[in-house]
Amino acid sequence: MDAVVRVWALPDVDTQHDAIPPADDTAKEWEGSTACGIVGMLRWVHGETVDRAKTCAACVGAVGTAPPLEGDDLGPV
């Protein structure tokens, strides 16, 4: 499974969604779609504001409860 990122589907900045990251890793906002099928402008949810309690229930159903988020690579164990 590809890494996913936590995003807001604008203009809603209350519910957090899972999405495939943009090709340009410097983009703050991009046109894309969430795991639950919302299409539109997406914005990164920065690490310090990620809140699993605000996760979209439909994204959890589509991706699962613990997707491999980009940047979560623990390296050799």
N, CA, C and O of each residue as an XYZ file, in Angstrom:
308
protein
N       0.843     -1.178      0.000
C       0.000      0.000      0.000
C       0.890      1.244      0.000
O       1.902      1.281      0.699
N       0.525      2.243     -0.766
C       1.263      3.497     -0.795
C       1.080      4.246      0.509
O       0.083      4.075      1.211
N       2.062      5.083      0.822
C       1.934      5.950      1.986
C       0.816      6.946      1.731
O       0.569      7.343      0.593
N       0.154      7.339      2.784
C      -0.901      8.333      2.687
C      -0.549      9.501      3.584
O       0.313      9.395      4.456
N      -1.219     10.604      3.361
C      -1.024     11.793      4.186
C      -2.361     12.196      4.781
O      -3.423     11.872      4.249
N      -2.288     12.901      5.882
C      -3.496     13.404      6.537
C      -3.784     14.780      5.971
O      -2.900     15.637      5.953
N      -5.009     15.009      5.505
C      -5.377     16.257      4.846
C      -6.723     16.767      5.344
O      -7.524     16.036      5.926
N      -6.933     18.046      5.089
C      -8.252     18.644      5.200
C      -8.792     18.797      3.792
O      -8.055     19.180      2.884
N     -10.068     18.503      3.598
C     -10.734     18.740      2.318
C     -11.390     20.110      2.442
O     -12.444     20.254      3.061
N     -10.753     21.110      1.848
C     -11.202     22.495      2.012
C     -12.607     22.706      1.465
O     -12.946     22.110      0.442
N     -13.416     23.504      2.082
C     -13.128     24.444      3.159
C     -13.257     23.844      4.566
O     -13.065     24.563      5.547
N     -13.573     22.568      4.691
C     -13.741     21.925      6.003
C     -12.377     21.673      6.640
O     -11.587     20.884      6.124
N     -12.102     22.336      7.751
C     -10.855     22.112      8.469
C     -11.117     21.494      9.842
O     -10.311     21.640     10.761
N     -12.240     20.810      9.969
C     -12.557     20.106     11.206
C     -12.339     18.602     11.064
O     -11.808     17.965     11.973
N     -12.743     18.033      9.936
C     -12.624     16.599      9.702
C     -11.344     16.313      8.934
O     -11.071     16.952      7.918
N     -10.554     15.352      9.416
C      -9.298     15.004      8.761
C      -9.481     13.740      7.927
O     -10.143     12.792      8.348
N      -8.882     13.743      6.737
C      -9.024     12.658      5.777
C      -7.661     12.078      5.428
O      -6.628     12.691      5.697
N      -7.665     10.896      4.829
C      -6.461     10.278      4.290
C      -6.462     10.467      2.780
O      -7.510     10.383      2.139
N      -5.282     10.723      2.208
C      -5.159     10.912      0.761
C      -3.748     10.543      0.319
O      -2.825     10.489      1.132
N      -3.594     10.293     -0.964
C      -2.279     10.071     -1.557
C      -1.590     11.437     -1.630
O      -2.226     12.418     -2.016
N      -0.307     11.523     -1.271
C       0.371     12.825     -1.291
C       0.536     13.350     -2.716
O       0.506     12.577     -3.673
N       0.711     14.666     -2.854
C       0.898     15.251     -4.183
C       2.275     14.891     -4.740
O       3.182     14.522     -3.994
N       2.412     15.001     -6.044
C       3.699     14.733     -6.688
C       4.759     15.742     -6.244
O       5.931     15.396     -6.100
N       4.343     16.976     -6.031
C       5.243     18.028     -5.581
C       5.203     18.075     -4.055
O       4.226     18.546     -3.473
N       6.260     17.589     -3.408
C       6.231     17.498     -1.951
C       6.382     18.843     -1.240
O       6.381     18.896     -0.010
N       6.512     19.931     -2.008
C       6.545     21.256     -1.395
C       5.190     21.937     -1.437
O       5.032     23.026     -0.886
N       4.200     21.313     -2.084
C       2.866     21.904     -2.185
C       2.196     21.933     -0.812
O       2.228     20.946     -0.076
N       1.601     23.054     -0.482
C       0.844     23.183      0.768
C      -0.622     22.799      0.538
O      -1.273     22.237      1.418
N      -1.123     23.109     -0.648
C      -2.479     22.760     -1.072
C      -2.389     22.210     -2.481
O      -1.525     22.615     -3.260
N      -3.284     21.284     -2.810
C      -3.300     20.710     -4.157
C      -4.684     20.168     -4.460
O      -5.486     19.913     -3.562
N      -4.940     20.001     -5.736
C      -6.185     19.400     -6.213
C      -6.012     17.895     -6.131
O      -5.057     17.348     -6.682
N      -6.924     17.223     -5.451
C      -6.804     15.778     -5.306
C      -8.080     15.166     -4.786
O      -9.128     15.811     -4.766
N      -7.990     13.911     -4.361
C      -9.158     13.233     -3.807
C      -8.754     12.478     -2.547
O      -7.623     12.009     -2.411
N      -9.703     12.375     -1.639
C      -9.463     11.670     -0.381
C      -9.805     10.197     -0.545
O     -10.392      9.793     -1.548
N      -9.435      9.408      0.442
C      -9.733      7.975      0.407
C     -11.234      7.716      0.377
O     -11.682      6.696     -0.146
N     -12.013      8.643      0.939
C     -13.467      8.459      0.973
C     -14.161      9.025     -0.263
O     -15.384      8.942     -0.374
N     -13.389      9.604     -1.203
C     -13.958     10.030     -2.479
C     -14.244     11.505     -2.631
O     -14.798     11.901     -3.656
N     -13.896     12.345     -1.664
C     -14.081     13.789     -1.820
C     -13.023     14.298     -2.791
O     -11.834     14.022     -2.627
N     -13.460     15.041     -3.801
C     -12.545     15.603     -4.798
C     -12.559     17.113     -4.647
O     -13.624     17.724     -4.557
N     -11.376     17.716     -4.620
C     -11.280     19.171     -4.492
C      -9.915     19.564     -3.974
O      -8.951     18.806     -4.079
N      -9.847     20.761     -3.411
C      -8.593     21.263     -2.853
C      -8.314     20.584     -1.514
O      -9.178     20.529     -0.639
N      -7.099     20.072     -1.372
C      -6.668     19.417     -0.148
C      -5.529     20.221      0.462
O      -4.750     20.844     -0.259
N      -5.431     20.210      1.778
C      -4.346     20.887      2.486
C      -3.753     19.931      3.510
O      -4.482     19.210      4.191
N      -2.413     19.927      3.618
C      -1.724     19.096      4.602
C      -2.247     19.366      6.005
O      -2.526     20.515      6.348
N      -2.382     18.332      6.815
C      -2.559     18.475      8.257
C      -1.177     18.208      8.842
O      -0.667     17.092      8.744
N      -0.574     19.214      9.443
C       0.774     19.072      9.977
C       0.779     18.153     11.190
O      -0.215     18.054     11.909
N       1.895     17.487     11.409
C       2.032     16.476     12.448
C       1.493     16.867     13.812
O       0.854     16.059     14.487
N       1.747     18.094     14.217
C       1.310     18.506     15.550
C      -0.204     18.711     15.653
O      -0.731     18.841     16.759
N      -0.907     18.742     14.524
C      -2.356     18.926     14.564
C      -3.127     17.680     14.143
O      -4.356     17.710     14.080
N      -2.418     16.576     13.852
C      -3.105     15.328     13.519
C      -3.863     14.853     14.755
O      -3.308     14.775     15.851
N      -5.142     14.538     14.556
C      -5.989     14.102     15.668
C      -6.856     12.954     15.169
O      -7.793     13.173     14.400
N      -6.553     11.734     15.600
C      -7.313     10.561     15.154
C      -8.787     10.658     15.526
O      -9.622     10.032     14.873
N      -9.123     11.416     16.545
C     -10.530     11.582     16.922
C     -11.301     12.372     15.873
O     -12.530     12.308     15.830
N     -10.595     13.117     15.026
C     -11.246     13.916     13.978
C     -11.217     13.226     12.625
O     -11.554     13.840     11.613
N     -10.816     11.949     12.592
C     -10.712     11.222     11.330
C     -12.081     10.934     10.741
O     -13.010     10.559     11.457
N     -12.200     11.111      9.449
C     -13.416     10.800      8.712
C     -13.697      9.298      8.812
O     -12.825      8.481      8.514
N     -14.906      8.937      9.228
C     -15.267      7.519      9.378
C     -15.199      6.771      8.050
O     -14.836      5.595      8.017
N     -15.546      7.443      6.958
C     -15.501      6.795      5.646
C     -14.058      6.510      5.227
O     -13.802      5.500      4.572
N     -13.112      7.378      5.589
C     -11.701      7.131      5.286
C     -11.183      5.940      6.085
O     -10.409      5.133      5.569
N     -11.606      5.828      7.336
C     -11.204      4.675      8.148
C     -11.717      3.395      7.503
O     -11.002      2.394      7.461
N     -12.951      3.414      6.998
C     -13.506      2.248      6.325
C     -12.765      1.899      5.054
O     -12.648      0.723      4.709
N     -12.256      2.917      4.342
C     -11.564      2.684      3.075
C     -10.095      2.324      3.254
O      -9.563      1.517      2.492
N      -9.435      2.905      4.244
C      -7.986      2.742      4.395
C      -7.633      1.878      5.594
O      -6.606      1.198      5.584
N      -8.456      1.894      6.611
C      -8.154      1.165      7.838
C      -7.840      2.120      8.971
O      -7.865      3.338      8.796
N      -7.549      1.569     10.120
C      -7.327      2.422     11.288
C      -5.890      2.889     11.444
O      -5.642      3.860     12.158
N      -4.944      2.234     10.804
C      -3.539      2.626     10.943
C      -2.818      2.579      9.604
O      -1.951      1.728      9.403
N      -3.160      3.484      8.675
C      -2.462      3.485      7.386
C      -1.014      3.915      7.571
O      -0.703      4.634      8.520
N      -0.126      3.488      6.680
C       1.269      3.929      6.792
C       1.378      5.375      6.342
O       1.452      5.643      5.143
N       1.390      6.303      7.272
C       1.464      7.714      6.946
C       2.869      8.077      6.508
O       3.847      7.548      7.036
N       2.972      8.977      5.545
C       4.258      9.422      5.051
C       5.059     10.002      6.217
O       4.542     10.802      6.997
N       6.315      9.595      6.327
C       7.165     10.081      7.401
C       7.164      9.152      8.614
O       7.893      9.406      9.573
N       6.376      8.095      8.599
C       6.305      7.172      9.720
C       7.285      6.005      9.605
O       7.219      5.067     10.400
N       8.190      6.049      8.631
C       9.148      4.957      8.457
C      10.055      4.874      9.676
O      10.774      5.829      9.970
N      10.038      3.769     10.382
C      10.834      3.603     11.583
C      12.263      3.166     11.289
O      13.080      3.053     12.203
N      12.565      2.920     10.024
C      13.892      2.489      9.659
C      14.120      1.028     10.041
O      13.169      0.316     10.363
N      15.362      0.583     10.006
C      15.632     -0.813     10.369
C      15.270     -1.080     11.827
O      15.583     -0.282     12.710
N      14.618     -2.194     12.065
C      14.198     -2.511     13.429
C      15.063     -3.622     13.976
O      14.878     -4.045     15.117
